[in-house]
Amino acid sequence: MSNVLLSIADGVGTISLNRPNRHNAVNDAMSSELAEVWATVVADSAVRVIVMRGEGPSFCSGRDLAELGNRALGESDLSVIRRHQRLRVEQLATPKPFIAALRGHVLGGGLETALAADIRIAATDTRLAFPEIRYGLMTDTGGAPLTTMLAGPSRAKWMLMTGRPVDALTALQWGLVDEVVEPADLDSTAASLALELAGRPTEALALVKQAIDGIWHGALQAGLRSELVSQAALFGGEDYKARKAARAGDVR
């Protein structure tokens, strides 16, 4: 069974994360498949708008804890983080409008993926959080700068420092999501917006996105570099090793 599904219709490429029994937690296989699918939709001229959603009760619960900290033989922490950042940079750089349809758990790297989207639509059952602090870690693919840009520095610190979840209505108030709908209406609302944007002039959409994203480009790149170095240091720390061992039985 594929961990990532793709359907293309009417100018919309819909990417569905497909590990519902794990709340779409990202393991190495899903990460590789997602990178391939993303490259496919970006390169396909028939796709004018991208939608990402999750099968089952959640959008994405972040890194699969069963593989947290796993490294291929000879692979450094820096190279692993760089690899994950590469996909995030590609998601941020695509000229195509990117919509995230959120439900259930939107945690860690799953939340970073959502924040990389241009527009986020959330179901009322959505819960957003960065739980990395519980493991002696932090965000590493844009969570810190993206949350700061959208919600402000104090709220970014609150989320990253406490690891506490934010509900959908609070996320709307803070600017982390753009619309909140009932769970039964989530997919249709995202699809309707995607179709609307697919009918707009492609070049104009790309230039609008470029003009707005360009305001934050330098700060975002600096934030990603800071996360890269900081997270690599934390992975090598004793606090992370002790906390990982103590929480080895956690399931996300």
N, C-alpha and C positions, 0 to 999 in steps of 0.2 A: 504494500500500500504506500502510495506517495505521501510524504510529509507535507507537501505543498501542492495545491491544486491551482490550475489556471484556466479561466474561461475568457473568451474574447467575443464580444458582440456589440454592434452598434457603436464602435469606436471606444469602448470601455474594456480595459483589461482588468478582470477581477481576480486577485490573488487571495486564496483561502489557506490559512495555516491549518494543518490537518493532523493534529495529535490531541483530539478532544479529551481522551481519557487522562491526559496529563495537563489539561488546561493550556494546551499548545506551548508547553515549555520547550525551549529550543535546545536540542542536542546537536552534535556535530553533523549528523546526517541532514537534519532540517536546515541548519545553517548553510550547508553546501547547496542544497536544493533551492533555497530561497535566493541565494546569489545568482544561480543559473536562471531562475524564473525572472528575477528582476532584470537581468541583462536582456532576456528575451523580449519583455514588454517594452523596454526602453528602445530597443532596436527596431521593433515592429512599427512601421509607418501607419498601420491600420489602427494602432492603439493611440488615442489622443488623450485619454484620461486613465489614471490608475486608481483602483480601489483595493484596499487591503482589509481583510476581515478574518475572523476565526471561526472554525467549525466548533460546534458544541457550546458549552456555557461561557467560555471566556475568549477574549481576543488573544492574549499571550501573557503567560505568567513568568516570562523572563527565562534566564538560563536554567536548564534542567539540573537540579541539584545533584543528581546522580553522576553528572559529568563536570560539576563545578571544580575548577582547578586542574582538570586533566590536561596533560600535554603530550603531544606526540614526541617520540624519542628525539632529543636534540632541539626541540622547539622551545624558545625562550618565552617568558611572560610578555616581553615587549613585542615579539613577532605575533603572538596570539592576539593581543589587543589591537595591533596595527591591522591585522586581517579583519577583525570585526569592525574596526573604524572605517575600513575601505568601503564596505557595503553602505555604512551610514552616510559617508561622503557622497557616494553615488546616488543614494536616495535623495539627499538634499540638493544635488546638482542637476537632477533631471529637469528639463524644461517643461515636462508634462505635469499638469495638475495631479496631485497625489492626495487622495481622500482616505482617512482611516475610519472604519466603522467599529466602535468599541463597545464591548459588553463584558460583564463579569470581571475577572482578574486582568488588570493591565499593570504589570509589575516589572521592575528592573529594566532589562533590555527591551521588554515588550513595550514599556512606557516610553523608552527612548525612541523606539521605532515609531510609535504614535506621534511623538512630538516632532519627528522629522517630516510628518505629513503637512501639507498646506492647509488642510481643513480636517477637523476632527468632529465626528458626530458620535455621541455617547448614548447608550441606553441608560435608563434610570438605575439599573443594577450595577453599573460600572463602579469599580473601586481602583483608584490609581495610587501606586506607592513605589518608593525606592527602598527595598528591604536590605540593600547591600551593607548598610551600617551594622546590621546585626552580626555580620561575619567579619567585621573589621575591614570592610572594603568600601568602595564608593562607585559612582557611575563611571563608565569609561568610553561610551560612544555618544556623548553629547548631552547627557542628562543635565549636568550642571549648567552649561551655558544656555541650552534651550529652555529649561525651566526658568532661569533668570530672565531671559528675554521676554517670555510670555507672562510670567506671574510676578516678577520682581525678585530682588535679591533676598529679602526677608523670608518670603514664602518658599523660595528655593532652598534656603538654609534649613527652614523648618522641615521640609520634606526629606532632604538628604540626611539631616542630622538625627531625626527621630525615627524615620522609616515608617511613620504612621500613614494609614491610607486616607485618601481624600475621596469623598463621594462625588457623584456626577454633578449635583447642583452646586456644590462648593467649587468643583473644577470649572464649571461654567462661570461662576462669579469671579474666579481668579484668572480667567482667560486661558485655561489649559485645554478646554474644549469649546466648540463654537455653537453647538446645538445639543439639546437633550430630548430624547424621545422615548416612548414606551418600547420595551424589548421587542415586541411583535412588529413594530414599525421600523426597526433599525435598518434592515437590509433594503427595504423599499425606499426609505428616505435617502440613504446613501446612493442607491442606484438612480433615483430621480435626479439628484444633484449632479451625478456623474454624466448622465445623459444631457442635462442642460449645458454643462461645460463642454461636452464633446461637440455640441452644436455651435460653439463660439469659434471665432477665427483662431486657429492654432498659433500663428505667429504672434498675434496680439496677446494671447494668454501667456506665452513664453516670456514676452518682454515685460508684461506686468509683474510676473513672478521674479524676473531678473532684477527689476527696479527695486522691488521691496526687499528681496533677500540680500541685495547688494549693500543695504544699509548696515546689516549685521555681519557681513561675511568675515571681516577681519577679526572681530571679537569671537565669532564662533570657531574659527580656525585656531585661535590662541587657546580657547577653552578646550578644544580637543587635544591639543598638544599637552596642556597641563594635566588633563585626565590620563593621558597615556603614561606620562612619567609618574604621576602620583599612584595610579593603580598598580603599575609594575612594582613600585616600592612596597605597597601594601601587600601584594601577593607574596613577597619575600619575607614579610614580618612574622614574628612569633605570635602576635595577637590573632592574626588571621588563621594560622595553623591550629592554634588552640581552640578557637571558636568553631572552625570547620569540624574538628574531631568531636567536639561536644555536641554538635547539631547534626551528626552524621545520619541520624534517622529521620530527618525532616523530609517531607514530601510536598512538593509544590505542584 
